[in-house]
Amino acid sequence: MREKGLNRDVIKYIAMFTMLLNHIAHVFPLPGTLLRELFIDLGYFTAPVMCYFLVEGYHYTHSKKQYGIRLAVFALLSELPFCLAFTSGGRLSFMGMNMIFTLLLCFLILVAMERIANPFLGKLAVFALIVASVFSDWAILAPLFTILFARAGQEKADVRKAFVIATLAFGLVNFCGGIGYDPLQRNLLFSLGTMIGPALAGFVIVGLYNGKRMEKGRVFSQWFFYLFYPVHLLILGLVRVLCL
C-alpha cells in the first residue's frame, strides 16, 4: 500500500533540485530577469528544509559524535568547490564558509542547548556560534531557523508557527538589505518573492511530510545528500571557469 504524503528523502531530493536551480542562477547569467529571480526564490526552499531535518536528525541519530564528524568532513570538502563556483572573475578567492559549515555550527548550537546546564553559559555559547556564522552562507538565518525548529518540537501547530516566523524573518532581512538600493515598491516586491521558498518549505513539512524515510535505498540517499553539495558546486565552478 502506497504511503500518503512525502517522506523525508523525497523532500530532501526536492531540496537538492531547488538548490541547484538557485546556484545555477547565481553562477551563470540567465536570459530573462524573471526566470533568474524564479530560480533564486525557489532555491530558498532548501535552507529551512536542511535546518529542519538537521534538528530531526540530531534527535534520532544513533551517534551525535559521528553526525558532527560527517558535517565537519564535508564542510572541509565543500569549501574549495564553494569558492570556485561563486568567485567572480578569473581569480579564485575566499567567498566565506559554505552551507555545510553553517549546518555544523547549527549542530553545535543544538549540542549547546542540550548539554550546557548553566543557562547563562548556554546562551553565551549559542550567541557565539550565531556570531561565528556571519562568515558563512546563510549567516544568522540558518542558526535562527535551527533554534526555532528545535524549540517547536513535533507539534504541528508549533512547527507551523516556526516556519511562519522563519519566512517573515527572511523577508524582513532581504527588505532591510534592499533599503537605499531599490525603490520601495521594487524592494517590497523582491522581498515578498524571497519568501516563496521558505513558505513552500513550511507547507511541505507541515502539510505533506509523513515523518518517514524511504523503505529502500536509505544508505544511497544518505551519502547522496552529503556528496551532492560539493560535487554539483565543483561542476558549476569548473564550467564557469571554462566559459570565462
Residue pairs with C-beta under 8 A, 6 or more apart in sequence:
3 210
3 212
4 210
5 208
5 209
5 210
6 14
6 204
6 208
6 209
6 210
7 209
7 210
7 212
7 213
7 214
8 53
8 56
8 209
8 211
8 212
8 213
8 214
9 213
9 214
9 217
9 218
9 221
10 214
11 49
11 53
11 204
11 205
11 208
11 209
12 49
12 53
12 221
12 225
13 221
14 45
14 49
14 204
15 45
15 46
15 49
15 50
15 201
16 46
16 225
16 228
18 42
18 43
18 44
18 45
18 46
18 197
19 43
19 46
19 229
20 43
20 232
21 39
21 40
21 42
21 43
22 39
22 40
22 42
22 43
22 44
22 46
23 43
23 85
23 232
23 233
23 236
24 30
24 39
24 236
25 35
25 36
25 37
25 39
25 40
25 43
26 40
26 86
27 85
27 86
27 236
27 237
27 239
27 240
28 236
28 240
28 243
29 36
30 36
30 39
37 190
37 193
40 194
41 193
41 194
41 196
41 197
42 196
42 197
42 200
43 197
44 170
44 194
44 195
44 196
44 197
44 198
45 197
45 198
45 200
45 201
45 204
46 197
46 201
47 99
47 138
47 141
47 142
47 145
47 198
48 145
48 163
48 166
48 197
48 198
48 201
48 202
49 201
49 204
49 205
50 99
50 103
50 142
51 103
51 106
51 142
51 145
51 146
51 149
52 145
52 149
52 201
52 205
54 103
54 106
54 107
54 110
54 146
55 110
55 146
55 149
55 150
57 67
58 64
58 67
58 107
58 110
61 67
64 111
67 107
68 104
68 107
68 108
68 111
70 226
71 100
71 103
71 104
71 107
72 104
74 100
74 226
74 227
74 229
74 230
75 97
75 98
75 100
75 101
75 103
75 104
77 230
78 98
78 99
78 100
78 101
78 229
78 230
78 233
79 97
79 98
79 101
80 234
81 98
81 230
81 231
81 233
81 234
81 237
82 95
82 97
82 98
82 99
82 137
82 230
82 233
83 92
83 93
83 94
83 95
83 237
84 92
84 233
84 234
84 237
84 238
84 240
84 241
85 233
85 234
85 236
85 237
85 240
86 95
86 237
87 93
87 95
87 237
90 241
90 244
96 135
96 136
96 137
96 139
97 135
97 136
97 137
98 136
98 137
98 229
98 233
99 136
99 137
99 138
99 142
99 229
100 229
101 136
101 137
102 133
102 136
102 137
102 138
102 139
102 142
102 143
103 142
105 129
105 130
105 132
105 133
105 136
105 142
105 143
106 142
106 143
106 145
106 146
108 129
109 126
109 129
109 130
109 143
109 146
109 147
110 146
110 150
112 122
112 125
112 126
112 129
113 122
113 126
113 147
113 150
116 122
116 125
126 143
126 147
129 143
130 140
130 143
130 144
133 139
133 140
133 142
133 143
134 140
140 173
141 166
141 169
141 170
141 173
144 166
144 169
145 162
145 166
148 162
148 165
148 166
149 159
149 162
151 158
151 162
152 158
152 159
152 161
152 162
153 159
156 206
159 205
159 206
160 202
160 206
163 198
163 199
163 201
163 202
163 205
163 206
164 202
166 198
166 202
167 195
167 198
167 199
167 202
168 195
170 194
170 195
170 198
171 191
171 192
171 194
171 195
172 191
174 190
174 191
174 194
175 187
175 188
175 191
178 186
178 187
178 190
178 191
179 187
181 187
182 190
214 221
